[in-house]
Amino acid sequence: MALSLQEVAHVARLARLSLEPDELERMGAQLSHILEHIAALQEVDVTGVPATAQVTNLVTVMREDVVTEGLSREAALANAPDHRDGMFRVKAVFDE
């Protein structure tokens, strides 16, 4: 499936790429080659093959979400580079 230069230029514009004419031709050939591979994959008979998102039988390794006590104010401020009156001190973002 060969792409036209106009189609390649459209895809480049969508990707916010500024391509020179020789780059458009080269990218057109490469994109056409990729589309040929995709077309070959579409010919594969997948009848009876269940849809899947993971083929390695991995399971989630995340722990259960359990509510616990939070940090005390002192513990939260323990490694703060600068704090005062129980609050973090940071540089001003806006100059007034």
ChimeraX attribute file (.defattr): number of C-alpha atoms within 10 A of each C-alpha:
attribute: neighborCount
match mode: 1-to-1
recipient: residues
	/A:1	12
	/A:2	13
	/A:3	16
	/A:4	14
	/A:5	15
	/A:6	11
	/A:7	13
	/A:8	21
	/A:9	21
	/A:10	13
	/A:11	14
	/A:12	15
	/A:13	12
	/A:14	9
	/A:15	9
	/A:16	9
	/A:17	11
	/A:18	11
	/A:19	14
	/A:20	10
	/A:21	11
	/A:22	9
	/A:23	13
	/A:24	19
	/A:25	17
	/A:26	13
	/A:27	18
	/A:28	21
	/A:29	18
	/A:30	14
	/A:31	16
	/A:32	17
	/A:33	15
	/A:34	12
	/A:35	15
	/A:36	14
	/A:37	11
	/A:38	11
	/A:39	12
	/A:40	9
	/A:41	10
	/A:42	10
	/A:43	8
	/A:44	8
	/A:45	8
	/A:46	9
	/A:47	6
	/A:48	6
	/A:49	7
	/A:50	7
	/A:51	7
	/A:52	6
	/A:53	6
	/A:54	8
	/A:55	6
	/A:56	6
	/A:57	6
	/A:58	7
	/A:59	7
	/A:60	6
	/A:61	6
	/A:62	6
	/A:63	6
	/A:64	6
	/A:65	6
	/A:66	5
	/A:67	6
	/A:68	6
	/A:69	5
	/A:70	8
	/A:71	9
	/A:72	9
	/A:73	10
	/A:74	10
	/A:75	10
	/A:76	13
	/A:77	16
	/A:78	11
	/A:79	9
	/A:80	11
	/A:81	9
	/A:82	12
	/A:83	13
	/A:84	8
	/A:85	6
	/A:86	10
	/A:87	13
	/A:88	12
	/A:89	12
	/A:90	9
	/A:91	6
	/A:92	7
	/A:93	6
	/A:94	5
	/A:95	4
	/A:96	4
